[in-house]
Amino acid sequence: MTRKLSIQLLGIILVCIISLTFIGCDGGGGTTHSDSSKISGKKGTGDHGTSGETCTGFGPQAPRDIDSMSGENARIFSVAPGYKDLNLCNIHFHVNAEHKAKDYSIYAGDGDHGHGGGYQCVDSTSLTEAELTAPLNNSCAGVVPGDTIEVHWVYSSCDVQPGEGLGSCMSEACGNPNLRVEAQVFMVVNDASAVNFLDLAYAGNMENGLHQTKALPTNTGSPVVFLGSTTGPTYTEQNCSPYQVTWSVRPHCAKVDINSLSNWCASNVFNEDHAHGVRKLVTNPKLLSEIK
């Protein structure tokens, strides 16, 4: 086998691995738990890897409580450039917030392999009957009015096109990108006056030669920026993610109209039509970076 062919095969393998592992095991294109265990060197368990020894040798993990600034993980990597200097490569969302903040701190429970876990917006308990009315059509599987979702806009330093899965964030020529995730937590409501998700979507937009979303939320507080990892229910404090991500998480919830979200789920370049599961909150300080 030639050296050139070996390099090409390695690139393909890396693309497949990151595509499968970023979002996690959720029945929607994610990796199985046993696959993830092979990547991290940890053995899969019946409790989804939540028992046993804490990961060692890994960089800082996510999700986390963004109101807590402390962290003891000594692994350092460069903060990714701002999103306007990167290519948008993927958009997806999780039901319930993976991260935690004062505004979304209602604990939904451990969940079942990521589904039903995470955190809900505090104001989700005071939504009106009209806001909770089921829409006539809903193309987003696993999402109903009243749900909390966390949306991730994923950006890459690679010269790539937005597309399906996190494999779209790298290429054969760019296997170790700077990754940045802009995150926003929403309450899903049936209300046309709420945020129109299509205003935050990708529609072929290019700015300075880079793929960009139409807009990002600007009225939900200053984003908390920190070093972390990929998320998704495949990973735990005992089964850590090896990938390095700069996170930018907004601290306040907003309302998003389910009809606009449904329209996006019905047709988008990312082939996203369902909610993904959540990774359990990382609380061990040895697995968290310090927020500065």
Order of alpha helices (4+ residues) and beta strands (2+ residues): alpha-alpha-beta-beta-beta-beta-beta-beta-beta-beta-beta-beta-alpha
